[in-house]
Amino acid sequence: MSALARVRLPLLLATLAAIPATALCAGPGTAQQTAVLGGGSGITIGDQVACTLTTIGYDREQRLVGLTAGHCADLGMPVLAERTAEAGAVGTVALVDYDDDYAVIEFDPAKVVPVRQVSATRIDGIGEPPRPGDLVCKIGRTTGFGCGIVWDAHPWWFQNEAGSQSGDSGAPVTLGDRLVGMNVGHVQADTSAVAVSGQSVAVPVLDPAVATQIGMILADIAEAGGVGAGFRPV
């Protein structure tokens, strides 16, 4: 080894030791942030509109897609994961039906990790429409997890006592581990004064929730034949 090489080698080793190992392994760009999303995850759409993801899965063209309430979105709006905002836009609104109040989101599979379970809610498939008296549960980004009895059901929608507030729009409504509905709103309840032990006091009470039958939404998307057609949960 030459005298010049004996001088350069220790300098090179000292320089490499000062560089973080992650930098040595990194490619030309920085590591890309990813978001973990499933039915019940909070999402931000467009100009800071906070709603809840109903479910996530794949359509017949193997696109990674999800659903939320139609009144949350406009076509082409970017979608961010509320808890991983640093990942930037992870999807785009690909379809909106304002009449039936649902929207389809196409996600970037390089930025999203889809999951079946969020908190206490697990979605293992699509279920039959609930009937009055059934116990359903919902998980929303505002009020979290809650369950209640279905007390009114129609071909397109049903009302239940699981509770709902602003931001819960799009929340999945489940019967067991089956997705049966999409939360789209609530019935305003007058809770200004409730008699407790002979006294009138204000108490926080969740408004009864209104949900759209998920089977009707999926049938409508399938008939349109575009993004989201043939949807199946992860």
C-alpha positions as a Markdown table, in Angstrom:
| # | Residue | x | y | z |
|---|---|---|---|---|
| 1 | Met | 0.0 | 0.0 | 0.0 |
| 2 | Ser | 1.4 | 3.4 | -0.9 |
| 3 | Ala | 1.9 | 6.2 | 1.6 |
| 4 | Leu | -1.0 | 8.2 | 0.0 |
| 5 | Ala | -3.3 | 5.2 | 0.3 |
| 6 | Arg | -2.4 | 4.8 | 4.0 |
| 7 | Val | -3.4 | 8.4 | 4.6 |
| 8 | Arg | -6.7 | 8.3 | 2.6 |
| 9 | Leu | -8.0 | 5.0 | 4.0 |
| 10 | Pro | -8.4 | 6.3 | 7.6 |
| 11 | Leu | -10.0 | 9.5 | 6.3 |
| 12 | Leu | -12.5 | 7.5 | 4.3 |
| 13 | Leu | -13.4 | 5.2 | 7.2 |
| 14 | Ala | -13.9 | 8.2 | 9.5 |
| 15 | Thr | -16.2 | 9.9 | 6.9 |
| 16 | Leu | -18.3 | 6.8 | 6.4 |
| 17 | Ala | -18.7 | 6.4 | 10.2 |
| 18 | Ala | -20.1 | 9.9 | 10.4 |
| 19 | Ile | -22.9 | 9.1 | 7.9 |
| 20 | Pro | -26.2 | 7.6 | 9.2 |
| 21 | Ala | -26.7 | 4.0 | 8.1 |
| 22 | Thr | -30.1 | 5.0 | 6.7 |
| 23 | Ala | -28.5 | 7.5 | 4.4 |
| 24 | Leu | -26.1 | 4.9 | 3.1 |
| 25 | Cys | -29.0 | 2.6 | 2.2 |
| 26 | Ala | -31.4 | 5.2 | 0.8 |
| 27 | Gly | -32.0 | 5.7 | -2.9 |
| 28 | Pro | -31.9 | 9.0 | -4.7 |
| 29 | Gly | -35.2 | 10.1 | -3.1 |
| 30 | Thr | -36.5 | 10.2 | 0.4 |
| 31 | Ala | -38.6 | 7.4 | 2.0 |
| 32 | Gln | -42.3 | 7.6 | 1.0 |
| 33 | Gln | -44.8 | 7.9 | 3.9 |
| 34 | Thr | -47.6 | 5.4 | 3.9 |
| 35 | Ala | -51.1 | 5.5 | 5.6 |
| 36 | Val | -52.9 | 2.6 | 7.2 |
| 37 | Leu | -56.6 | 2.9 | 6.3 |
| 38 | Gly | -59.7 | 0.8 | 6.9 |
| 39 | Gly | -63.4 | 1.2 | 7.5 |
| 40 | Gly | -63.6 | 3.7 | 10.3 |
| 41 | Ser | -60.4 | 5.7 | 9.5 |
| 42 | Gly | -60.7 | 9.4 | 9.5 |
| 43 | Ile | -60.0 | 11.1 | 6.2 |
| 44 | Thr | -59.7 | 14.7 | 5.0 |
| 45 | Ile | -61.1 | 15.6 | 1.6 |
| 46 | Gly | -60.2 | 18.7 | -0.4 |
| 47 | Asp | -60.3 | 21.8 | 1.7 |
| 48 | Gln | -60.1 | 20.3 | 5.2 |
| 49 | Val | -63.5 | 18.4 | 5.0 |
| 50 | Ala | -63.2 | 15.7 | 7.7 |
| 51 | Cys | -65.3 | 12.5 | 7.2 |
| 52 | Thr | -64.9 | 8.8 | 7.8 |
| 53 | Leu | -63.9 | 6.0 | 5.4 |
| 54 | Thr | -66.6 | 3.4 | 5.1 |
| 55 | Thr | -64.5 | 0.5 | 3.8 |
| 56 | Ile | -61.5 | -0.2 | 1.6 |
| 57 | Gly | -60.8 | -2.9 | -0.9 |
| 58 | Tyr | -60.4 | -3.7 | -4.6 |
| 59 | Asp | -62.7 | -3.3 | -7.6 |
| 60 | Arg | -62.8 | -5.7 | -10.6 |
| 61 | Glu | -59.9 | -4.0 | -12.3 |
| 62 | Gln | -57.8 | -4.5 | -9.1 |
| 63 | Arg | -57.8 | -0.8 | -8.3 |
| 64 | Leu | -57.5 | 0.0 | -4.6 |
| 65 | Val | -60.7 | 1.9 | -3.8 |
| 66 | Gly | -62.7 | 3.0 | -0.8 |
| 67 | Leu | -66.1 | 4.5 | -0.1 |
| 68 | Thr | -67.4 | 7.5 | 1.9 |
| 69 | Ala | -70.5 | 9.8 | 2.0 |
| 70 | Gly | -71.2 | 11.8 | -1.2 |
| 71 | His | -71.8 | 15.1 | 0.6 |
| 72 | Cys | -68.2 | 15.0 | 1.8 |
| 73 | Ala | -66.6 | 15.2 | -1.6 |
| 74 | Asp | -66.5 | 16.7 | -5.1 |
| 75 | Leu | -65.1 | 14.8 | -8.1 |
| 76 | Gly | -61.3 | 15.0 | -8.4 |
| 77 | Met | -60.7 | 16.2 | -4.8 |
| 78 | Pro | -57.5 | 14.9 | -3.1 |
| 79 | Val | -57.9 | 12.6 | -0.1 |
| 80 | Leu | -55.6 | 12.5 | 2.9 |
| 81 | Ala | -55.4 | 10.2 | 5.9 |
| 82 | Glu | -56.2 | 12.2 | 9.0 |
| 83 | Arg | -53.7 | 10.5 | 11.2 |
| 84 | Thr | -50.9 | 10.4 | 8.6 |
| 85 | Ala | -51.3 | 13.8 | 7.0 |
| 86 | Glu | -47.5 | 14.0 | 6.4 |
| 87 | Ala | -48.0 | 11.3 | 3.7 |
| 88 | Gly | -49.8 | 14.0 | 1.6 |
| 89 | Ala | -52.6 | 13.1 | -0.8 |
| 90 | Val | -53.1 | 9.3 | -0.8 |
| 91 | Gly | -56.1 | 9.1 | -3.1 |
| 92 | Thr | -58.5 | 11.0 | -5.3 |
| 93 | Val | -62.3 | 11.2 | -5.4 |
| 94 | Ala | -63.2 | 9.2 | -8.6 |
| 95 | Leu | -67.0 | 9.1 | -8.4 |
| 96 | Val | -69.7 | 11.1 | -6.5 |
| 97 | Asp | -73.4 | 10.4 | -6.4 |
| 98 | Tyr | -75.1 | 13.3 | -4.6 |
| 99 | Asp | -78.6 | 11.9 | -4.9 |
| 100 | Asp | -77.8 | 8.6 | -3.2 |
| 101 | Asp | -75.0 | 10.3 | -1.1 |
| 102 | Tyr | -71.9 | 8.1 | -1.7 |
| 103 | Ala | -68.5 | 8.7 | -3.2 |
| 104 | Val | -65.8 | 6.3 | -4.5 |
| 105 | Ile | -62.1 | 7.1 | -3.8 |
| 106 | Glu | -59.3 | 5.6 | -5.8 |
| 107 | Phe | -56.2 | 5.2 | -3.6 |
| 108 | Asp | -52.5 | 5.1 | -4.5 |
| 109 | Pro | -51.4 | 1.6 | -3.5 |
| 110 | Ala | -47.9 | 2.8 | -3.0 |
| 111 | Lys | -49.1 | 5.1 | -0.3 |
| 112 | Val | -51.8 | 3.1 | 1.4 |
| 113 | Val | -51.8 | -0.1 | 3.5 |
| 114 | Pro | -55.4 | -1.4 | 3.5 |
| 115 | Val | -56.6 | -3.2 | 6.7 |
| 116 | Arg | -59.8 | -5.0 | 7.7 |
| 117 | Gln | -59.9 | -3.8 | 11.3 |
| 118 | Val | -59.9 | -0.3 | 12.9 |
| 119 | Ser | -60.3 | -0.2 | 16.6 |
| 120 | Ala | -63.2 | -2.5 | 17.6 |
| 121 | Thr | -64.6 | -2.7 | 14.1 |
| 122 | Arg | -63.6 | -5.6 | 11.7 |
| 123 | Ile | -65.1 | -6.0 | 8.2 |
| 124 | Asp | -64.9 | -9.5 | 6.8 |
| 125 | Gly | -67.5 | -9.1 | 4.1 |
| 126 | Ile | -70.8 | -7.6 | 3.0 |
| 127 | Gly | -73.9 | -8.5 | 5.0 |
| 128 | Glu | -77.6 | -8.6 | 4.4 |
| 129 | Pro | -79.7 | -5.5 | 5.2 |
| 130 | Pro | -80.4 | -5.2 | 8.9 |
| 131 | Arg | -83.9 | -5.5 | 10.3 |
| 132 | Pro | -85.7 | -3.6 | 13.0 |
| 133 | Gly | -84.5 | -4.9 | 16.3 |
| 134 | Asp | -81.0 | -5.9 | 15.1 |
| 135 | Leu | -78.0 | -4.5 | 17.0 |
| 136 | Val | -75.6 | -2.7 | 14.7 |
| 137 | Cys | -72.4 | -0.9 | 15.4 |
| 138 | Lys | -70.6 | 2.1 | 13.8 |
| 139 | Ile | -67.2 | 3.6 | 14.1 |
| 140 | Gly | -66.7 | 7.3 | 13.2 |
| 141 | Arg | -63.8 | 9.6 | 13.3 |
| 142 | Thr | -65.7 | 12.0 | 15.7 |
| 143 | Thr | -67.6 | 9.8 | 18.1 |
| 144 | Gly | -65.6 | 6.6 | 17.8 |
| 145 | Phe | -67.2 | 3.2 | 18.3 |
| 146 | Gly | -70.8 | 2.7 | 19.4 |
| 147 | Cys | -73.7 | 0.3 | 19.0 |
| 148 | Gly | -77.5 | 0.6 | 18.9 |
| 149 | Ile | -80.8 | -1.0 | 17.9 |
| 150 | Val | -82.2 | -0.6 | 14.3 |
| 151 | Trp | -85.6 | 0.9 | 14.8 |
| 152 | Asp | -86.7 | 1.8 | 11.2 |
| 153 | Ala | -85.6 | 0.1 | 7.9 |
| 154 | His | -86.3 | 0.9 | 4.2 |
| 155 | Pro | -85.0 | -0.5 | 0.9 |
| 156 | Trp | -82.3 | 2.3 | 0.7 |
| 157 | Trp | -81.7 | 3.3 | 4.3 |
| 158 | Phe | -82.2 | 2.5 | 7.9 |
| 159 | Gln | -82.2 | 4.5 | 11.2 |
| 160 | Asn | -80.5 | 3.2 | 14.3 |
| 161 | Glu | -79.4 | 4.3 | 17.8 |
| 162 | Ala | -75.6 | 3.8 | 17.3 |
| 163 | Gly | -75.3 | 7.6 | 17.3 |
| 164 | Ser | -73.7 | 10.1 | 14.9 |
| 165 | Gln | -72.2 | 13.6 | 14.9 |
| 166 | Ser | -70.5 | 15.8 | 12.3 |
| 167 | Gly | -67.4 | 14.0 | 10.9 |
| 168 | Asp | -69.0 | 10.6 | 11.2 |
| 169 | Ser | -70.4 | 10.8 | 7.7 |
| 170 | Gly | -69.2 | 7.7 | 5.8 |
| 171 | Ala | -68.7 | 5.7 | 8.9 |
| 172 | Pro | -69.2 | 1.9 | 8.5 |
| 173 | Val | -72.2 | 0.3 | 10.1 |
| 174 | Thr | -71.7 | -3.3 | 10.8 |
| 175 | Leu | -73.7 | -6.3 | 12.0 |
| 176 | Gly | -71.2 | -8.6 | 13.6 |
| 177 | Asp | -68.2 | -8.6 | 11.2 |
| 178 | Arg | -70.3 | -7.8 | 8.1 |
| 179 | Leu | -70.6 | -4.3 | 6.6 |
| 180 | Val | -74.3 | -3.5 | 6.2 |
| 181 | Gly | -74.5 | 0.3 | 5.9 |
| 182 | Met | -72.8 | 3.7 | 5.4 |
| 183 | Asn | -73.6 | 6.4 | 8.0 |
| 184 | Val | -74.8 | 9.5 | 6.2 |
| 185 | Gly | -76.3 | 11.7 | 8.8 |
| 186 | His | -78.3 | 12.0 | 12.0 |
| 187 | Val | -81.7 | 12.9 | 13.3 |
| 188 | Gln | -81.5 | 16.0 | 15.4 |
| 189 | Ala | -82.5 | 15.1 | 19.0 |
| 190 | Asp | -83.6 | 17.8 | 21.5 |
| 191 | Thr | -81.3 | 17.1 | 24.5 |
| 192 | Ser | -81.4 | 20.7 | 25.9 |
| 193 | Ala | -82.9 | 19.5 | 29.1 |
| 194 | Val | -83.4 | 16.0 | 30.5 |
| 195 | Ala | -85.0 | 15.3 | 33.8 |
| 196 | Val | -82.5 | 13.6 | 36.2 |
| 197 | Ser | -83.5 | 13.0 | 39.8 |
| 198 | Gly | -86.3 | 15.6 | 39.4 |
| 199 | Gln | -84.0 | 18.3 | 38.0 |
| 200 | Ser | -83.6 | 19.5 | 34.4 |
| 201 | Val | -79.9 | 19.3 | 33.4 |
| 202 | Ala | -78.1 | 19.4 | 30.1 |
| 203 | Val | -76.6 | 16.0 | 29.1 |
| 204 | Pro | -74.5 | 15.1 | 26.1 |
| 205 | Val | -76.4 | 12.6 | 24.0 |
| 206 | Leu | -75.5 | 11.3 | 20.5 |
| 207 | Asp | -78.2 | 11.9 | 17.8 |
| 208 | Pro | -79.8 | 8.8 | 16.3 |
| 209 | Ala | -78.0 | 7.9 | 13.0 |
| 210 | Val | -79.2 | 7.4 | 9.5 |
| 211 | Ala | -77.4 | 4.9 | 7.3 |
| 212 | Thr | -77.6 | 3.9 | 3.6 |
| 213 | Gln | -77.9 | 0.2 | 2.8 |
| 214 | Ile | -74.4 | -0.8 | 1.6 |
| 215 | Gly | -75.8 | -3.4 | -0.8 |
| 216 | Met | -77.8 | -0.8 | -2.7 |
| 217 | Ile | -74.7 | 1.5 | -3.0 |
| 218 | Leu | -72.5 | -1.4 | -4.3 |
| 219 | Ala | -75.2 | -2.3 | -6.8 |
| 220 | Asp | -75.4 | 1.3 | -8.0 |
| 221 | Ile | -71.6 | 1.5 | -8.5 |
| 222 | Ala | -71.6 | -1.8 | -10.3 |
| 223 | Glu | -74.3 | -0.6 | -12.7 |
| 224 | Ala | -72.2 | 2.5 | -13.5 |
| 225 | Gly | -69.3 | 0.2 | -14.4 |
| 226 | Gly | -66.4 | 2.6 | -13.6 |
| 227 | Val | -64.0 | 2.9 | -10.7 |
| 228 | Gly | -65.3 | 0.8 | -7.8 |
| 229 | Ala | -67.4 | -1.6 | -9.9 |
| 230 | Gly | -67.2 | -5.1 | -8.5 |
| 231 | Phe | -66.0 | -3.9 | -5.1 |
| 232 | Arg | -64.9 | -6.4 | -2.5 |
| 233 | Pro | -63.4 | -5.5 | 0.9 |
| 234 | Val | -59.8 | -6.5 | 1.7 |
